[in-house]
Amino acid sequence: MDRIRVGVIGTSGIAMGVHLPAYAELPGVEIIAVCDIDENSLQRAASQYNVAHAFTDYRKMLELKDLDAVTVATPNYLHAPITIAALNAGKHVLCEKPLATNATEAQAMADAAERANRVLMVGVNNRFRDESLKLKRIIDSGGLGRIYAGRTGWIRRRGVPYWGAWFMDKAKAGGGPLIDLGVHMLDLAWWLMGKPEPVSVVGSTYHEIENYHIVEWDTGDPVLSGAPARAQERKTYDVEDAAFAFIRFSNNATLSLAVTWALNTNKEHYYCDLYGNKAGASLWPLTIYGEQDGVLTDTHIKVDEKVKSHKAEVAHFIDCIRHGRTPMCPASDGVAVMRMLDAIYKSAESGREVRLSS
């Protein structure tokens, strides 16, 4: 396939910030269509990237015969119906994370991709970070030995995204920081650990900080690290603002997860630490904690800051289409991660451990 013609469904946020500019820079790729129900957002994208076709109905867009692939960058609840429709229309799909709002939807998407014999890739850009790929190579070469435990998380002090937007609506988002931030951190740690089979989950979610005065920057954006702000106001939403979980795998390894949009802590931070019987590792900054000749060593590994994970993700998607390759983040991985997230929510609701069967 010499020239790949792509379309983007959903033209705000990450589409304008990542997908459209990434496609525009790739050789042999042409953006021929964009779609959004917001006319202003749609026309802005079409004009900025000189796109021939602009649609407010994705079904009309999918009728384009020369359209090869699409990015789905809509609110979460639309991922499944749009992706399945695109696959049924013979298009390859890069779907932003989370793959769906639950594992049942995610499996239906994976099944549709298999029937259509088309690429369905999950947009989990952290796998494409230079430090992630370097650590993965170290792990796969045996550098950490057997990984038996890990901890990962993304903690925000006051980082509830876009007050009043769909992120705050459980029916549209599927959840709060667990499905927004947790999908990133869980996917990354699980992938680095070798994608072990989960057998049980214990989780808790909380909805506490809405009763506090929520602080905003002078710009109106959410405060992530306690910087000076101009206003405080009470807000409400129907998703969790914090989630914590403990996952046990079939190889007896364990992983703890913590994600928050709002927590009374010092500042925003994220982490991914893995512990093996030969060495341990921290991803940020990339460091290997080992031992040599009886001396404990901390090896700091240089990371190429020029690598842009989102651009690398989009380039990989195009490469998979062009060469018929299985993506590094296939639909099956998205299904597996959604099964774990579903189990965390179920455990939090029931107050009990949830067992996962194959």
C-alpha positions as CSV (number, residue, x, y, z in Angstrom):
1,M,0.0,0.0,0.0
2,D,1.8,3.1,-1.3
3,R,-0.4,5.9,0.0
4,I,-2.6,5.5,3.1
5,R,-5.6,7.8,3.3
6,V,-6.8,8.5,6.8
7,G,-9.6,10.2,8.6
8,V,-10.0,11.4,12.2
9,I,-13.3,11.1,14.1
10,G,-13.4,13.6,16.9
11,T,-11.5,16.8,16.2
12,S,-10.9,18.4,19.6
13,G,-8.4,17.8,22.4
14,I,-6.0,15.0,21.5
15,A,-7.0,14.8,17.9
16,M,-5.8,18.4,17.3
17,G,-2.9,18.1,19.6
18,V,-1.6,14.7,18.5
19,H,-3.3,12.7,15.7
20,L,-3.8,15.3,13.0
21,P,-0.3,16.8,13.3
22,A,1.3,13.3,13.5
23,Y,-0.5,12.2,10.3
24,A,0.3,15.4,8.5
25,E,4.1,14.8,9.1
26,L,4.2,11.2,8.0
27,P,5.3,10.6,4.4
28,G,2.9,8.6,2.3
29,V,-0.1,9.5,4.4
30,E,-2.9,11.8,3.4
31,I,-5.7,13.2,5.7
32,I,-8.8,13.1,3.5
33,A,-11.6,13.4,6.1
34,V,-12.5,14.7,9.5
35,C,-15.6,14.3,11.6
36,D,-17.1,16.0,14.6
37,I,-20.6,17.0,15.8
38,D,-19.2,20.4,16.8
39,E,-19.2,22.5,13.6
40,N,-16.7,25.0,14.9
41,S,-14.2,22.3,15.9
42,L,-14.8,20.4,12.6
43,Q,-14.2,23.4,10.4
44,R,-11.1,24.5,12.3
45,A,-9.5,21.1,11.8
46,A,-10.5,20.9,8.1
47,S,-9.1,24.3,7.5
48,Q,-5.9,23.9,9.4
49,Y,-5.0,20.6,7.7
50,N,-6.6,21.4,4.3
51,V,-8.9,18.3,4.5
52,A,-11.2,17.7,1.6
53,H,-14.1,16.1,3.4
54,A,-15.7,17.3,6.7
55,F,-18.6,15.3,8.2
56,T,-20.8,15.7,11.2
57,D,-22.0,12.1,10.9
58,Y,-19.3,9.4,11.1
59,R,-21.4,6.9,9.1
60,K,-21.3,9.2,6.1
61,M,-17.6,9.5,6.5
62,L,-17.1,5.7,6.6
63,E,-18.9,5.5,3.2
64,L,-15.8,7.0,1.5
65,K,-14.3,4.3,-0.7
66,D,-10.8,5.6,-0.7
67,L,-10.6,5.9,3.1
68,D,-8.1,3.3,4.5
69,A,-8.0,4.1,8.2
70,V,-9.4,6.2,11.0
71,T,-8.4,7.5,14.4
72,V,-11.3,7.4,16.9
73,A,-10.8,10.3,19.4
74,T,-14.3,10.7,20.7
75,P,-15.7,10.5,24.3
76,N,-15.2,7.0,25.6
77,Y,-18.8,5.8,25.3
78,L,-18.6,6.3,21.5
79,H,-15.4,4.2,21.0
80,A,-17.2,0.9,20.6
81,P,-20.0,1.8,18.2
82,I,-17.8,4.0,16.0
83,T,-14.9,1.5,15.9
84,I,-17.1,-1.4,15.1
85,A,-18.8,0.5,12.3
86,A,-15.4,1.5,10.9
87,L,-14.1,-2.1,11.0
88,N,-17.3,-3.3,9.4
89,A,-16.7,-0.8,6.6
90,G,-13.2,-2.2,6.0
91,K,-11.2,0.5,7.7
92,H,-8.2,0.1,10.0
93,V,-8.7,1.8,13.4
94,L,-6.5,3.5,15.9
95,C,-8.8,4.0,19.0
96,E,-7.7,6.3,21.8
97,K,-7.6,4.8,25.3
98,P,-9.5,3.4,26.9
99,L,-10.5,0.9,24.2
100,A,-14.0,1.0,25.6
101,T,-16.0,1.7,28.8
102,N,-16.0,-2.0,29.7
103,A,-14.5,-5.3,28.7
104,T,-17.7,-6.5,27.0
105,E,-17.6,-3.6,24.6
106,A,-13.8,-4.1,24.1
107,Q,-14.2,-7.7,23.2
108,A,-16.9,-6.9,20.7
109,M,-14.4,-4.5,19.1
110,A,-11.7,-7.1,19.0
111,D,-14.0,-9.6,17.5
112,A,-15.1,-7.1,14.8
113,A,-11.4,-6.5,13.9
114,E,-10.8,-10.2,13.6
115,R,-13.8,-10.7,11.3
116,A,-12.8,-7.8,9.1
117,N,-9.1,-8.7,9.1
118,R,-8.2,-5.2,9.9
119,V,-5.8,-3.6,12.3
120,L,-7.3,-2.4,15.6
121,M,-4.7,-0.7,17.8
122,V,-5.2,0.9,21.2
123,G,-3.8,4.4,21.7
124,V,-1.6,3.8,24.8
125,N,1.3,6.1,24.0
126,N,3.3,5.4,27.1
127,R,4.5,2.1,25.6
128,F,6.3,4.2,22.9
129,R,8.2,6.4,25.3
130,D,12.0,6.0,24.9
131,E,12.4,5.0,28.6
132,S,9.6,2.5,28.3
133,L,11.1,0.8,25.3
134,K,14.6,0.7,26.9
135,L,13.3,-0.8,30.1
136,K,11.3,-3.3,28.1
137,R,14.4,-4.5,26.3
138,I,16.3,-4.8,29.6
139,I,13.5,-6.8,31.2
140,D,13.1,-9.1,28.1
141,S,16.9,-9.8,28.1
142,G,16.6,-10.9,31.8
143,G,18.2,-7.8,33.3
144,L,15.8,-7.8,36.3
145,G,15.4,-11.5,36.6
146,R,11.9,-12.7,37.6
147,I,9.7,-9.7,38.3
148,Y,7.6,-10.5,41.3
149,A,6.1,-7.2,42.3
150,G,5.4,-3.7,41.0
151,R,3.8,-0.4,41.9
152,T,2.5,2.2,39.6
153,G,0.4,5.4,39.8
154,W,-0.5,8.8,38.7
155,I,-1.4,11.2,41.5
156,R,-2.9,14.7,41.0
157,R,-3.5,17.1,43.8
158,R,-6.3,19.0,42.1
159,G,-6.4,17.7,38.5
160,V,-10.0,17.1,37.6
161,P,-10.1,17.6,33.9
162,Y,-12.4,20.1,32.2
163,W,-15.1,20.9,34.7
164,G,-18.5,20.2,33.2
165,A,-17.1,18.2,30.3
166,W,-17.9,14.5,29.5
167,F,-14.9,13.4,31.6
168,M,-17.1,14.1,34.6
169,D,-20.1,12.1,33.4
170,K,-20.0,8.4,34.2
171,A,-22.4,7.5,31.4
172,K,-20.0,9.0,28.8
173,A,-16.6,8.4,30.4
174,G,-17.2,5.0,32.1
175,G,-15.5,6.3,35.3
176,G,-13.1,8.8,36.7
177,P,-9.3,8.7,37.1
178,L,-9.3,4.9,37.1
179,I,-10.4,4.7,33.5
180,D,-8.7,8.0,32.5
181,L,-5.2,7.7,34.2
182,G,-5.4,4.2,35.5
183,V,-5.7,2.7,32.0
184,H,-2.3,4.3,31.1
185,M,-0.4,3.2,34.2
186,L,-1.9,-0.3,34.5
187,D,-1.3,-1.0,30.8
188,L,2.3,0.2,31.0
189,A,3.3,-1.8,34.1
190,W,1.4,-4.9,33.0
191,W,3.1,-4.8,29.6
192,L,6.6,-4.3,31.1
193,M,5.9,-7.2,33.5
194,G,5.3,-9.5,30.5
195,K,1.5,-9.3,30.4
196,P,0.9,-12.0,33.1
197,E,-2.6,-13.4,33.5
198,P,-4.6,-11.6,36.3
199,V,-6.3,-13.9,38.8
200,S,-7.6,-11.6,41.5
201,V,-8.2,-7.9,42.2
202,V,-9.0,-5.9,45.3
203,G,-9.9,-2.3,44.7
204,S,-11.4,0.8,46.4
205,T,-12.6,4.0,44.8
206,Y,-13.4,7.3,46.5
207,H,-15.5,10.4,45.8
208,E,-14.4,12.8,48.5
209,I,-12.8,16.0,47.2
210,E,-15.9,17.5,45.6
211,N,-16.9,18.7,49.1
212,Y,-13.8,20.9,49.1
213,H,-13.3,24.2,47.4
214,I,-11.8,23.3,44.0
215,V,-9.0,25.6,43.0
216,E,-8.4,26.9,39.4
217,W,-5.5,28.6,37.7
218,D,-5.8,32.1,36.4
219,T,-6.4,30.6,33.0
220,G,-9.3,28.5,34.4
221,D,-7.4,25.2,33.9
222,P,-7.3,22.6,36.7
223,V,-4.6,23.1,39.3
224,L,-2.3,20.1,39.3
225,S,0.4,21.1,41.9
226,G,-1.0,23.8,44.1
227,A,0.1,26.8,42.1
228,P,-1.4,30.3,42.8
229,A,-5.0,30.5,41.8
230,R,-7.6,33.1,41.3
231,A,-10.8,31.3,42.3
232,Q,-12.4,28.6,44.3
233,E,-15.8,27.0,43.8
234,R,-17.7,23.9,44.7
235,K,-18.3,21.4,41.9
236,T,-20.0,18.0,41.7
237,Y,-19.6,15.0,39.4
238,D,-20.7,11.4,39.4
239,V,-17.4,9.6,39.0
240,E,-14.6,8.7,41.5
241,D,-11.8,11.2,42.2
242,A,-9.4,8.5,43.5
243,A,-8.9,4.8,43.1
244,F,-6.5,2.2,44.6
245,A,-6.1,-1.4,43.7
246,F,-4.0,-4.6,44.2
247,I,-3.8,-7.2,41.5
248,R,-2.4,-10.7,41.8
249,F,-1.3,-12.6,38.7
250,S,-1.1,-16.3,37.9
251,N,2.7,-16.3,38.2
252,N,2.3,-15.0,41.8
253,A,3.5,-11.6,40.9
254,T,1.6,-8.6,42.3
255,L,0.9,-5.0,41.2
256,S,-0.4,-2.1,43.2
257,L,-2.1,0.8,41.4
258,A,-3.0,4.3,42.7
259,V,-4.6,7.0,40.6
260,T,-6.3,10.3,41.6
261,W,-7.7,13.4,40.0
262,A,-7.9,15.1,43.4
263,L,-6.0,14.2,46.6
264,N,-4.7,16.2,49.5
265,T,-1.0,15.6,48.8
266,N,1.9,17.8,47.8
267,K,2.0,17.8,43.9
268,E,1.2,15.9,40.8
269,H,3.5,12.9,40.1
270,Y,3.5,9.6,38.4
271,Y,5.7,6.5,38.9
272,C,6.3,2.9,37.8
273,D,8.6,0.8,39.9
274,L,9.3,-2.9,39.2
275,Y,11.0,-5.4,41.5
276,G,12.9,-8.5,40.2
277,N,15.0,-11.1,41.9
278,K,18.1,-9.8,40.0
279,A,17.5,-6.1,40.0
280,G,14.7,-3.5,40.3
281,A,13.8,-0.5,38.2
282,S,12.2,2.9,38.3
283,L,10.9,4.3,35.0
284,W,11.0,8.0,36.0
285,P,13.9,8.7,35.9
286,L,15.0,5.4,34.3
287,T,17.2,3.7,36.9
288,I,18.2,0.1,37.5
289,Y,18.9,-0.9,41.1
290,G,21.2,-3.9,41.1
291,E,24.3,-5.4,42.6
292,Q,27.8,-5.9,41.2
293,D,30.6,-7.8,43.0
294,G,28.8,-7.4,46.3
295,V,28.3,-3.6,45.8
296,L,24.8,-2.2,45.4
297,T,24.6,-0.1,42.2
298,D,22.2,2.5,40.9
299,T,22.5,2.7,37.1
300,H,20.9,5.8,35.5
301,I,20.1,5.3,31.9
302,K,20.0,8.2,29.4
303,V,16.7,8.8,27.7
304,D,16.3,10.4,24.3
305,E,14.0,13.4,25.1
306,K,13.4,13.9,21.3
307,V,11.3,10.8,21.1
308,K,7.6,11.9,21.1
309,S,5.5,9.0,22.2
310,H,2.3,10.0,20.5
311,K,3.9,10.6,17.2
312,A,5.7,7.3,17.5
313,E,2.4,5.6,18.2
314,V,0.7,7.0,15.1
315,A,3.7,6.1,12.9
316,H,3.6,2.6,14.3
317,F,-0.1,2.3,13.4
318,I,0.6,3.3,9.8
319,D,3.6,0.9,9.6
320,C,1.3,-2.0,10.8
321,I,-1.2,-1.2,8.0
322,R,1.5,-0.8,5.4
323,H,3.3,-4.0,6.2
324,G,0.5,-6.2,7.6
325,R,2.0,-6.3,11.1
326,T,0.4,-6.9,14.5
327,P,0.5,-3.7,16.5
328,M,2.6,-3.5,19.7
329,C,-0.7,-2.6,21.5
330,P,-3.3,-4.9,20.0
331,A,-7.0,-5.0,20.7
332,S,-6.5,-8.1,22.9
333,D,-4.3,-6.1,25.3
334,G,-7.0,-3.5,25.5
335,V,-9.6,-6.2,26.4
336,A,-7.3,-7.6,29.1
337,V,-6.7,-4.2,30.7
338,M,-10.5,-3.4,30.6
339,R,-11.1,-6.7,32.4
340,M,-8.8,-5.6,35.2
341,L,-10.4,-2.2,35.4
342,D,-13.9,-3.7,35.4
343,A,-12.8,-6.0,38.3
344,I,-11.4,-3.0,40.3
345,Y,-14.7,-1.2,40.0
346,K,-16.6,-4.3,40.9
347,S,-14.4,-4.9,43.9
348,A,-14.8,-1.3,45.0
349,E,-18.6,-1.6,44.8
350,S,-18.9,-4.9,46.6
351,G,-16.1,-4.4,49.1
352,R,-14.8,-7.9,48.2
353,E,-12.0,-9.5,46.3
354,V,-12.9,-10.2,42.6
355,R,-11.6,-13.4,41.0
356,L,-10.8,-13.4,37.3
357,S,-11.2,-16.5,35.2
358,S,-9.6,-17.1,31.8
